[in-house]
Amino acid sequence: MAEKACPRCSIISFNDECPLCGYKTSSNWNGLIVILDPDNSDLAKELNIRVPGRYALRVKEE
């Protein structure tokens, strides 16, 4: 089973629906960023990420 990413919040999962926002996920994504501590991460703040996890840098809807 391929990993998918959410076009709205970019989190990566194996689900057909995003575990954070419930939007339909896409298998068409590129780039990977791992956020461990969003409160102390400048990159997480810049990307508006509030939940630790794995995120895609670019996601296209299918």
CHARMM internal coordinates of N, CA and C (Angstrom, degrees):
IC EDIT
DIST 1 N 1 CA 1.4414
DIST 1 CA 1 C 1.5324
ANGL 1 N 1 CA 1 C 109.01
DIST 1 C 2 N 1.3124
ANGL 1 CA 1 C 2 N 116.62
DIHE 1 N 1 CA 1 C 2 N 129.62
DIST 2 N 2 CA 1.4615
ANGL 1 C 2 N 2 CA 121.93
DIHE 1 CA 1 C 2 N 2 CA -177.27
DIST 2 CA 2 C 1.5239
ANGL 2 N 2 CA 2 C 111.32
DIHE 1 C 2 N 2 CA 2 C -83.30
DIST 2 C 3 N 1.3139
ANGL 2 CA 2 C 3 N 114.58
DIHE 2 N 2 CA 2 C 3 N 148.29
DIST 3 N 3 CA 1.4591
ANGL 2 C 3 N 3 CA 119.46
DIHE 2 CA 2 C 3 N 3 CA 175.51
DIST 3 CA 3 C 1.5221
ANGL 3 N 3 CA 3 C 109.44
DIHE 2 C 3 N 3 CA 3 C -73.54
DIST 3 C 4 N 1.3153
ANGL 3 CA 3 C 4 N 115.75
DIHE 3 N 3 CA 3 C 4 N 146.59
DIST 4 N 4 CA 1.4577
ANGL 3 C 4 N 4 CA 122.05
DIHE 3 CA 3 C 4 N 4 CA 179.99
DIST 4 CA 4 C 1.5166
ANGL 4 N 4 CA 4 C 108.79
DIHE 3 C 4 N 4 CA 4 C -127.27
DIST 4 C 5 N 1.3338
ANGL 4 CA 4 C 5 N 116.08
DIHE 4 N 4 CA 4 C 5 N 159.15
DIST 5 N 5 CA 1.4630
ANGL 4 C 5 N 5 CA 121.22
DIHE 4 CA 4 C 5 N 5 CA 179.69
DIST 5 CA 5 C 1.5199
ANGL 5 N 5 CA 5 C 109.84
DIHE 4 C 5 N 5 CA 5 C -127.38
DIST 5 C 6 N 1.3009
ANGL 5 CA 5 C 6 N 115.39
DIHE 5 N 5 CA 5 C 6 N 151.10
DIST 6 N 6 CA 1.4614
ANGL 5 C 6 N 6 CA 121.70
DIHE 5 CA 5 C 6 N 6 CA 179.78
DIST 6 CA 6 C 1.5290
ANGL 6 N 6 CA 6 C 110.13
DIHE 5 C 6 N 6 CA 6 C -85.05
DIST 6 C 7 N 1.3346
ANGL 6 CA 6 C 7 N 118.57
DIHE 6 N 6 CA 6 C 7 N 127.53
DIST 7 N 7 CA 1.4683
ANGL 6 C 7 N 7 CA 120.93
DIHE 6 CA 6 C 7 N 7 CA 178.03
DIST 7 CA 7 C 1.5309
ANGL 7 N 7 CA 7 C 113.25
DIHE 6 C 7 N 7 CA 7 C -66.43
DIST 7 C 8 N 1.3191
ANGL 7 CA 7 C 8 N 117.88
DIHE 7 N 7 CA 7 C 8 N -21.69
DIST 8 N 8 CA 1.4748
ANGL 7 C 8 N 8 CA 120.96
DIHE 7 CA 7 C 8 N 8 CA -179.27
DIST 8 CA 8 C 1.5239
ANGL 8 N 8 CA 8 C 112.42
DIHE 7 C 8 N 8 CA 8 C -85.82
DIST 8 C 9 N 1.3360
ANGL 8 CA 8 C 9 N 117.10
DIHE 8 N 8 CA 8 C 9 N -51.31
DIST 9 N 9 CA 1.4705
ANGL 8 C 9 N 9 CA 118.79
DIHE 8 CA 8 C 9 N 9 CA -174.76
DIST 9 CA 9 C 1.5315
ANGL 9 N 9 CA 9 C 113.49
DIHE 8 C 9 N 9 CA 9 C -113.41
DIST 9 C 10 N 1.3201
ANGL 9 CA 9 C 10 N 118.19
DIHE 9 N 9 CA 9 C 10 N -5.76
DIST 10 N 10 CA 1.4710
ANGL 9 C 10 N 10 CA 125.60
DIHE 9 CA 9 C 10 N 10 CA 173.16
DIST 10 CA 10 C 1.5248
ANGL 10 N 10 CA 10 C 115.93
DIHE 9 C 10 N 10 CA 10 C 72.38
DIST 10 C 11 N 1.3161
ANGL 10 CA 10 C 11 N 119.27
DIHE 10 N 10 CA 10 C 11 N 4.12
DIST 11 N 11 CA 1.4677
ANGL 10 C 11 N 11 CA 119.33
DIHE 10 CA 10 C 11 N 11 CA 179.26
DIST 11 CA 11 C 1.5318
ANGL 11 N 11 CA 11 C 109.51
DIHE 10 C 11 N 11 CA 11 C -68.54
DIST 11 C 12 N 1.3132
ANGL 11 CA 11 C 12 N 115.61
DIHE 11 N 11 CA 11 C 12 N 144.61
DIST 12 N 12 CA 1.4606
ANGL 11 C 12 N 12 CA 122.21
DIHE 11 CA 11 C 12 N 12 CA -177.69
DIST 12 CA 12 C 1.5279
ANGL 12 N 12 CA 12 C 109.34
DIHE 11 C 12 N 12 CA 12 C -100.19
DIST 12 C 13 N 1.3357
ANGL 12 CA 12 C 13 N 115.69
DIHE 12 N 12 CA 12 C 13 N 135.20
DIST 13 N 13 CA 1.4670
ANGL 12 C 13 N 13 CA 121.15
DIHE 12 CA 12 C 13 N 13 CA 178.02
DIST 13 CA 13 C 1.5273
ANGL 13 N 13 CA 13 C 108.69
DIHE 12 C 13 N 13 CA 13 C -153.69
DIST 13 C 14 N 1.3118
ANGL 13 CA 13 C 14 N 116.27
DIHE 13 N 13 CA 13 C 14 N 178.54
DIST 14 N 14 CA 1.4589
ANGL 13 C 14 N 14 CA 121.73
DIHE 13 CA 13 C 14 N 14 CA 175.13
DIST 14 CA 14 C 1.5264
ANGL 14 N 14 CA 14 C 111.25
DIHE 13 C 14 N 14 CA 14 C -97.95
DIST 14 C 15 N 1.3120
ANGL 14 CA 14 C 15 N 117.39
DIHE 14 N 14 CA 14 C 15 N 0.38
DIST 15 N 15 CA 1.4609
ANGL 14 C 15 N 15 CA 122.62
DIHE 14 CA 14 C 15 N 15 CA -174.67
DIST 15 CA 15 C 1.5289
ANGL 15 N 15 CA 15 C 112.50
DIHE 14 C 15 N 15 CA 15 C -84.26
DIST 15 C 16 N 1.3324
ANGL 15 CA 15 C 16 N 116.41
DIHE 15 N 15 CA 15 C 16 N 157.90
DIST 16 N 16 CA 1.4622
ANGL 15 C 16 N 16 CA 121.73
DIHE 15 CA 15 C 16 N 16 CA 174.22
DIST 16 CA 16 C 1.5244
ANGL 16 N 16 CA 16 C 111.34
DIHE 15 C 16 N 16 CA 16 C -81.36
DIST 16 C 17 N 1.3315
ANGL 16 CA 16 C 17 N 116.24
DIHE 16 N 16 CA 16 C 17 N -16.63
DIST 17 N 17 CA 1.4621
ANGL 16 C 17 N 17 CA 122.05
DIHE 16 CA 16 C 17 N 17 CA 175.39
DIST 17 CA 17 C 1.5183
ANGL 17 N 17 CA 17 C 108.71
DIHE 16 C 17 N 17 CA 17 C -123.47
DIST 17 C 18 N 1.3234
ANGL 17 CA 17 C 18 N 115.95
DIHE 17 N 17 CA 17 C 18 N 143.93
DIST 18 N 18 CA 1.4593
ANGL 17 C 18 N 18 CA 121.94
DIHE 17 CA 17 C 18 N 18 CA -179.40
DIST 18 CA 18 C 1.5291
ANGL 18 N 18 CA 18 C 110.53
DIHE 17 C 18 N 18 CA 18 C -63.48
DIST 18 C 19 N 1.3457
ANGL 18 CA 18 C 19 N 117.60
DIHE 18 N 18 CA 18 C 19 N 131.56
DIST 19 N 19 CA 1.4657
ANGL 18 C 19 N 19 CA 119.74
DIHE 18 CA 18 C 19 N 19 CA 178.56
DIST 19 CA 19 C 1.5314
ANGL 19 N 19 CA 19 C 113.01
DIHE 18 C 19 N 19 CA 19 C -71.23
DIST 19 C 20 N 1.3378
ANGL 19 CA 19 C 20 N 117.67
DIHE 19 N 19 CA 19 C 20 N -17.01
DIST 20 N 20 CA 1.4654
ANGL 19 C 20 N 20 CA 120.63
DIHE 19 CA 19 C 20 N 20 CA -179.66
DIST 20 CA 20 C 1.5198
ANGL 20 N 20 CA 20 C 113.23
DIHE 19 C 20 N 20 CA 20 C -93.52
DIST 20 C 21 N 1.3400
ANGL 20 CA 20 C 21 N 116.93
DIHE 20 N 20 CA 20 C 21 N -47.51
DIST 21 N 21 CA 1.4718
ANGL 20 C 21 N 21 CA 119.09
DIHE 20 CA 20 C 21 N 21 CA -173.31
DIST 21 CA 21 C 1.5271
ANGL 21 N 21 CA 21 C 114.00
DIHE 20 C 21 N 21 CA 21 C -117.11
DIST 21 C 22 N 1.3429
ANGL 21 CA 21 C 22 N 117.94
DIHE 21 N 21 CA 21 C 22 N -9.59
DIST 22 N 22 CA 1.4584
ANGL 21 C 22 N 22 CA 120.85
DIHE 21 CA 21 C 22 N 22 CA 177.07
DIST 22 CA 22 C 1.5182
ANGL 22 N 22 CA 22 C 115.29
DIHE 21 C 22 N 22 CA 22 C 83.11
DIST 22 C 23 N 1.3430
ANGL 22 CA 22 C 23 N 118.09
DIHE 22 N 22 CA 22 C 23 N 3.51
DIST 23 N 23 CA 1.4578
ANGL 22 C 23 N 23 CA 122.15
DIHE 22 CA 22 C 23 N 23 CA -179.97
DIST 23 CA 23 C 1.5292
ANGL 23 N 23 CA 23 C 110.06
DIHE 22 C 23 N 23 CA 23 C -76.10
DIST 23 C 24 N 1.3322
ANGL 23 CA 23 C 24 N 117.65
DIHE 23 N 23 CA 23 C 24 N 155.06
DIST 24 N 24 CA 1.4673
ANGL 23 C 24 N 24 CA 122.60
DIHE 23 CA 23 C 24 N 24 CA 179.44
DIST 24 CA 24 C 1.5315
ANGL 24 N 24 CA 24 C 109.68
DIHE 23 C 24 N 24 CA 24 C -66.86
DIST 24 C 25 N 1.3291
ANGL 24 CA 24 C 25 N 116.89
DIHE 24 N 24 CA 24 C 25 N 130.25
DIST 25 N 25 CA 1.4597
ANGL 24 C 25 N 25 CA 121.31
DIHE 24 CA 24 C 25 N 25 CA -178.81
DIST 25 CA 25 C 1.5259
ANGL 25 N 25 CA 25 C 111.49
DIHE 24 C 25 N 25 CA 25 C -85.52
DIST 25 C 26 N 1.3285
ANGL 25 CA 25 C 26 N 115.54
DIHE 25 N 25 CA 25 C 26 N 165.34
DIST 26 N 26 CA 1.4589
ANGL 25 C 26 N 26 CA 122.22
DIHE 25 CA 25 C 26 N 26 CA -177.15
DIST 26 CA 26 C 1.5236
ANGL 26 N 26 CA 26 C 109.77
DIHE 25 C 26 N 26 CA 26 C -129.57
DIST 26 C 27 N 1.3293
ANGL 26 CA 26 C 27 N 116.58
DIHE 26 N 26 CA 26 C 27 N 145.07
DIST 27 N 27 CA 1.4645
ANGL 26 C 27 N 27 CA 120.63
DIHE 26 CA 26 C 27 N 27 CA 175.68
DIST 27 CA 27 C 1.5266
ANGL 27 N 27 CA 27 C 111.05
DIHE 26 C 27 N 27 CA 27 C -89.89
DIST 27 C 28 N 1.3250
ANGL 27 CA 27 C 28 N 117.35
DIHE 27 N 27 CA 27 C 28 N -0.11
DIST 28 N 28 CA 1.4628
ANGL 27 C 28 N 28 CA 123.04
DIHE 27 CA 27 C 28 N 28 CA -179.46
DIST 28 CA 28 C 1.5312
ANGL 28 N 28 CA 28 C 109.39
DIHE 27 C 28 N 28 CA 28 C -98.21
DIST 28 C 29 N 1.3403
ANGL 28 CA 28 C 29 N 115.88
DIHE 28 N 28 CA 28 C 29 N 84.14
DIST 29 N 29 CA 1.4567
ANGL 28 C 29 N 29 CA 121.00
DIHE 28 CA 28 C 29 N 29 CA -179.96
DIST 29 CA 29 C 1.5212
ANGL 29 N 29 CA 29 C 110.40
DIHE 28 C 29 N 29 CA 29 C -141.01
DIST 29 C 30 N 1.3473
ANGL 29 CA 29 C 30 N 115.89
DIHE 29 N 29 CA 29 C 30 N 159.73
DIST 30 N 30 CA 1.4625
ANGL 29 C 30 N 30 CA 122.41
DIHE 29 CA 29 C 30 N 30 CA -179.49
DIST 30 CA 30 C 1.5204
ANGL 30 N 30 CA 30 C 109.92
DIHE 29 C 30 N 30 CA 30 C -139.41
DIST 30 C 31 N 1.3202
ANGL 30 CA 30 C 31 N 115.38
DIHE 30 N 30 CA 30 C 31 N 152.60
DIST 31 N 31 CA 1.4583
ANGL 30 C 31 N 31 CA 121.38
DIHE 30 CA 30 C 31 N 31 CA 176.30
DIST 31 CA 31 C 1.5126
ANGL 31 N 31 CA 31 C 112.07
DIHE 30 C 31 N 31 CA 31 C 75.62
DIST 31 C 32 N 1.3154
ANGL 31 CA 31 C 32 N 115.84
DIHE 31 N 31 CA 31 C 32 N 151.60
DIST 32 N 32 CA 1.4571
ANGL 31 C 32 N 32 CA 120.66
DIHE 31 CA 31 C 32 N 32 CA -177.68
DIST 32 CA 32 C 1.5152
ANGL 32 N 32 CA 32 C 109.10
DIHE 31 C 32 N 32 CA 32 C -143.17
DIST 32 C 33 N 1.3234
ANGL 32 CA 32 C 33 N 115.58
DIHE 32 N 32 CA 32 C 33 N 133.64
DIST 33 N 33 CA 1.4529
ANGL 32 C 33 N 33 CA 121.71
DIHE 32 CA 32 C 33 N 33 CA 173.27
DIST 33 CA 33 C 1.5206
ANGL 33 N 33 CA 33 C 107.17
DIHE 32 C 33 N 33 CA 33 C -132.34
DIST 33 C 34 N 1.3230
ANGL 33 CA 33 C 34 N 116.25
DIHE 33 N 33 CA 33 C 34 N 137.69
DIST 34 N 34 CA 1.4596
ANGL 33 C 34 N 34 CA 121.34
DIHE 33 CA 33 C 34 N 34 CA 178.55
DIST 34 CA 34 C 1.5255
ANGL 34 N 34 CA 34 C 107.71
DIHE 33 C 34 N 34 CA 34 C -111.64
DIST 34 C 35 N 1.3187
ANGL 34 CA 34 C 35 N 115.95
DIHE 34 N 34 CA 34 C 35 N 122.58
DIST 35 N 35 CA 1.4594
ANGL 34 C 35 N 35 CA 122.01
DIHE 34 CA 34 C 35 N 35 CA 178.93
DIST 35 CA 35 C 1.5275
ANGL 35 N 35 CA 35 C 107.74
DIHE 34 C 35 N 35 CA 35 C -109.00
DIST 35 C 36 N 1.3295
ANGL 35 CA 35 C 36 N 116.19
DIHE 35 N 35 CA 35 C 36 N 117.02
DIST 36 N 36 CA 1.4598
ANGL 35 C 36 N 36 CA 121.10
DIHE 35 CA 35 C 36 N 36 CA 179.92
DIST 36 CA 36 C 1.5242
ANGL 36 N 36 CA 36 C 112.00
DIHE 35 C 36 N 36 CA 36 C -95.59
DIST 36 C 37 N 1.3344
ANGL 36 CA 36 C 37 N 116.40
DIHE 36 N 36 CA 36 C 37 N -38.96
DIST 37 N 37 CA 1.4651
ANGL 36 C 37 N 37 CA 121.60
DIHE 36 CA 36 C 37 N 37 CA -177.31
DIST 37 CA 37 C 1.5265
ANGL 37 N 37 CA 37 C 109.20
DIHE 36 C 37 N 37 CA 37 C -134.67
DIST 37 C 38 N 1.3268
ANGL 37 CA 37 C 38 N 117.83
DIHE 37 N 37 CA 37 C 38 N 85.90
DIST 38 N 38 CA 1.4627
ANGL 37 C 38 N 38 CA 120.65
DIHE 37 CA 37 C 38 N 38 CA -175.01
DIST 38 CA 38 C 1.5262
ANGL 38 N 38 CA 38 C 113.98
DIHE 37 C 38 N 38 CA 38 C -62.56
DIST 38 C 39 N 1.3257
ANGL 38 CA 38 C 39 N 117.91
DIHE 38 N 38 CA 38 C 39 N -25.76
DIST 39 N 39 CA 1.4642
ANGL 38 C 39 N 39 CA 120.35
DIHE 38 CA 38 C 39 N 39 CA -179.52
DIST 39 CA 39 C 1.5235
ANGL 39 N 39 CA 39 C 112.68
DIHE 38 C 39 N 39 CA 39 C -68.99
DIST 39 C 40 N 1.3299
ANGL 39 CA 39 C 40 N 117.11
DIHE 39 N 39 CA 39 C 40 N -29.03
DIST 40 N 40 CA 1.4617
ANGL 39 C 40 N 40 CA 121.32
DIHE 39 CA 39 C 40 N 40 CA -178.10
DIST 40 CA 40 C 1.5242
ANGL 40 N 40 CA 40 C 113.00
DIHE 39 C 40 N 40 CA 40 C -111.39
DIST 40 C 41 N 1.3123
ANGL 40 CA 40 C 41 N 117.90
DIHE 40 N 40 CA 40 C 41 N 15.06
DIST 41 N 41 CA 1.4619
ANGL 40 C 41 N 41 CA 122.09
DIHE 40 CA 40 C 41 N 41 CA -178.23
DIST 41 CA 41 C 1.5263
ANGL 41 N 41 CA 41 C 110.67
DIHE 40 C 41 N 41 CA 41 C -107.58
DIST 41 C 42 N 1.3375
ANGL 41 CA 41 C 42 N 115.88
DIHE 41 N 41 CA 41 C 42 N 120.35
DIST 42 N 42 CA 1.4659
ANGL 41 C 42 N 42 CA 120.02
DIHE 41 CA 41 C 42 N 42 CA 176.56
DIST 42 CA 42 C 1.5250
ANGL 42 N 42 CA 42 C 110.67
DIHE 41 C 42 N 42 CA 42 C -64.89
DIST 42 C 43 N 1.3224
ANGL 42 CA 42 C 43 N 116.80
DIHE 42 N 42 CA 42 C 43 N -38.10
DIST 43 N 43 CA 1.4609
ANGL 42 C 43 N 43 CA 120.82
DIHE 42 CA 42 C 43 N 43 CA 179.58
DIST 43 CA 43 C 1.5295
ANGL 43 N 43 CA 43 C 111.18
DIHE 42 C 43 N 43 CA 43 C -65.74
DIST 43 C 44 N 1.3174
ANGL 43 CA 43 C 44 N 117.09
DIHE 43 N 43 CA 43 C 44 N -40.82
DIST 44 N 44 CA 1.4708
ANGL 43 C 44 N 44 CA 120.44
DIHE 43 CA 43 C 44 N 44 CA 177.63
DIST 44 CA 44 C 1.5272
ANGL 44 N 44 CA 44 C 110.49
DIHE 43 C 44 N 44 CA 44 C -62.59
DIST 44 C 45 N 1.3151
ANGL 44 CA 44 C 45 N 116.71
DIHE 44 N 44 CA 44 C 45 N -40.00
DIST 45 N 45 CA 1.4675
ANGL 44 C 45 N 45 CA 120.19
DIHE 44 CA 44 C 45 N 45 CA 178.25
DIST 45 CA 45 C 1.5213
ANGL 45 N 45 CA 45 C 110.71
DIHE 44 C 45 N 45 CA 45 C -65.43
DIST 45 C 46 N 1.3302
ANGL 45 CA 45 C 46 N 116.91
DIHE 45 N 45 CA 45 C 46 N -41.81
DIST 46 N 46 CA 1.4669
ANGL 45 C 46 N 46 CA 121.20
DIHE 45 CA 45 C 46 N 46 CA 179.50
DIST 46 CA 46 C 1.5239
ANGL 46 N 46 CA 46 C 111.47
DIHE 45 C 46 N 46 CA 46 C -64.63
DIST 46 C 47 N 1.3356
ANGL 46 CA 46 C 47 N 117.31
DIHE 46 N 46 CA 46 C 47 N -36.26
DIST 47 N 47 CA 1.4617
ANGL 46 C 47 N 47 CA 122.20
DIHE 46 CA 46 C 47 N 47 CA -179.55
DIST 47 CA 47 C 1.5277
ANGL 47 N 47 CA 47 C 112.67
DIHE 46 C 47 N 47 CA 47 C -91.63
DIST 47 C 48 N 1.3295
ANGL 47 CA 47 C 48 N 116.71
DIHE 47 N 47 CA 47 C 48 N 2.26
DIST 48 N 48 CA 1.4675
ANGL 47 C 48 N 48 CA 122.76
DIHE 47 CA 47 C 48 N 48 CA 178.87
DIST 48 CA 48 C 1.5371
ANGL 48 N 48 CA 48 C 111.93
DIHE 47 C 48 N 48 CA 48 C 60.38
DIST 48 C 49 N 1.3314
ANGL 48 CA 48 C 49 N 116.03
DIHE 48 N 48 CA 48 C 49 N 43.83
DIST 49 N 49 CA 1.4630
ANGL 48 C 49 N 49 CA 122.65
DIHE 48 CA 48 C 49 N 49 CA 178.98
DIST 49 CA 49 C 1.5214
ANGL 49 N 49 CA 49 C 108.49
DIHE 48 C 49 N 49 CA 49 C -101.16
DIST 49 C 50 N 1.3275
ANGL 49 CA 49 C 50 N 116.39
DIHE 49 N 49 CA 49 C 50 N 126.41
DIST 50 N 50 CA 1.4654
ANGL 49 C 50 N 50 CA 121.20
DIHE 49 CA 49 C 50 N 50 CA -177.03
DIST 50 CA 50 C 1.5276
ANGL 50 N 50 CA 50 C 113.63
DIHE 49 C 50 N 50 CA 50 C -115.71
DIST 50 C 51 N 1.3396
ANGL 50 CA 50 C 51 N 116.92
DIHE 50 N 50 CA 50 C 51 N -8.52
DIST 51 N 51 CA 1.4665
ANGL 50 C 51 N 51 CA 121.53
DIHE 50 CA 50 C 51 N 51 CA -176.35
DIST 51 CA 51 C 1.5286
ANGL 51 N 51 CA 51 C 108.71
DIHE 50 C 51 N 51 CA 51 C -120.48
DIST 51 C 52 N 1.3406
ANGL 51 CA 51 C 52 N 118.91
DIHE 51 N 51 CA 51 C 52 N 131.31
DIST 52 N 52 CA 1.4641
ANGL 51 C 52 N 52 CA 120.18
DIHE 51 CA 51 C 52 N 52 CA 176.58
DIST 52 CA 52 C 1.5250
ANGL 52 N 52 CA 52 C 110.89
DIHE 51 C 52 N 52 CA 52 C -60.30
DIST 52 C 53 N 1.3272
ANGL 52 CA 52 C 53 N 115.99
DIHE 52 N 52 CA 52 C 53 N 145.60
DIST 53 N 53 CA 1.4579
ANGL 52 C 53 N 53 CA 119.56
DIHE 52 CA 52 C 53 N 53 CA 178.04
DIST 53 CA 53 C 1.5100
ANGL 53 N 53 CA 53 C 112.03
DIHE 52 C 53 N 53 CA 53 C 160.04
DIST 53 C 54 N 1.3290
ANGL 53 CA 53 C 54 N 114.45
DIHE 53 N 53 CA 53 C 54 N -170.57
DIST 54 N 54 CA 1.4702
ANGL 53 C 54 N 54 CA 122.27
DIHE 53 CA 53 C 54 N 54 CA 178.78
DIST 54 CA 54 C 1.5207
ANGL 54 N 54 CA 54 C 107.92
DIHE 53 C 54 N 54 CA 54 C -103.08
DIST 54 C 55 N 1.3275
ANGL 54 CA 54 C 55 N 116.49
DIHE 54 N 54 CA 54 C 55 N 131.62
DIST 55 N 55 CA 1.4574
ANGL 54 C 55 N 55 CA 121.83
DIHE 54 CA 54 C 55 N 55 CA -175.15
DIST 55 CA 55 C 1.5240
ANGL 55 N 55 CA 55 C 110.99
DIHE 54 C 55 N 55 CA 55 C -129.17
DIST 55 C 56 N 1.3274
ANGL 55 CA 55 C 56 N 115.48
DIHE 55 N 55 CA 55 C 56 N 145.27
DIST 56 N 56 CA 1.4632
ANGL 55 C 56 N 56 CA 121.87
DIHE 55 CA 55 C 56 N 56 CA 175.37
DIST 56 CA 56 C 1.5255
ANGL 56 N 56 CA 56 C 108.64
DIHE 55 C 56 N 56 CA 56 C -86.37
DIST 56 C 57 N 1.3288
ANGL 56 CA 56 C 57 N 116.34
DIHE 56 N 56 CA 56 C 57 N 146.70
DIST 57 N 57 CA 1.4599
ANGL 56 C 57 N 57 CA 119.85
DIHE 56 CA 56 C 57 N 57 CA 177.83
DIST 57 CA 57 C 1.5218
ANGL 57 N 57 CA 57 C 111.79
DIHE 56 C 57 N 57 CA 57 C -82.42
DIST 57 C 58 N 1.3368
ANGL 57 CA 57 C 58 N 117.01
DIHE 57 N 57 CA 57 C 58 N -33.47
DIST 58 N 58 CA 1.4666
ANGL 57 C 58 N 58 CA 121.84
DIHE 57 CA 57 C 58 N 58 CA 177.17
DIST 58 CA 58 C 1.5212
ANGL 58 N 58 CA 58 C 109.11
DIHE 57 C 58 N 58 CA 58 C -136.84
DIST 58 C 59 N 1.3275
ANGL 58 CA 58 C 59 N 115.46
DIHE 58 N 58 CA 58 C 59 N 134.21
DIST 59 N 59 CA 1.4671
ANGL 58 C 59 N 59 CA 120.87
DIHE 58 CA 58 C 59 N 59 CA 178.76
DIST 59 CA 59 C 1.5164
ANGL 59 N 59 CA 59 C 108.33
DIHE 58 C 59 N 59 CA 59 C -135.56
DIST 59 C 60 N 1.3399
ANGL 59 CA 59 C 60 N 116.24
DIHE 59 N 59 CA 59 C 60 N 130.66
DIST 60 N 60 CA 1.4657
ANGL 59 C 60 N 60 CA 121.68
DIHE 59 CA 59 C 60 N 60 CA 174.31
DIST 60 CA 60 C 1.5215
ANGL 60 N 60 CA 60 C 108.22
DIHE 59 C 60 N 60 CA 60 C -111.08
DIST 60 C 61 N 1.3211
ANGL 60 CA 60 C 61 N 115.83
DIHE 60 N 60 CA 60 C 61 N 136.68
DIST 61 N 61 CA 1.4642
ANGL 60 C 61 N 61 CA 119.90
DIHE 60 CA 60 C 61 N 61 CA 177.86
DIST 61 CA 61 C 1.5181
ANGL 61 N 61 CA 61 C 109.93
DIHE 60 C 61 N 61 CA 61 C -69.37
DIST 61 C 62 N 1.3236
ANGL 61 CA 61 C 62 N 115.77
DIHE 61 N 61 CA 61 C 62 N 148.76
DIST 62 N 62 CA 1.4692
ANGL 61 C 62 N 62 CA 120.55
DIHE 61 CA 61 C 62 N 62 CA 177.90
DIST 62 CA 62 C 1.4969
ANGL 62 N 62 CA 62 C 110.70
DIHE 61 C 62 N 62 CA 62 C -95.08
END
COOR INIT
IC SEED 1 N 1 CA 1 C
IC BUILD
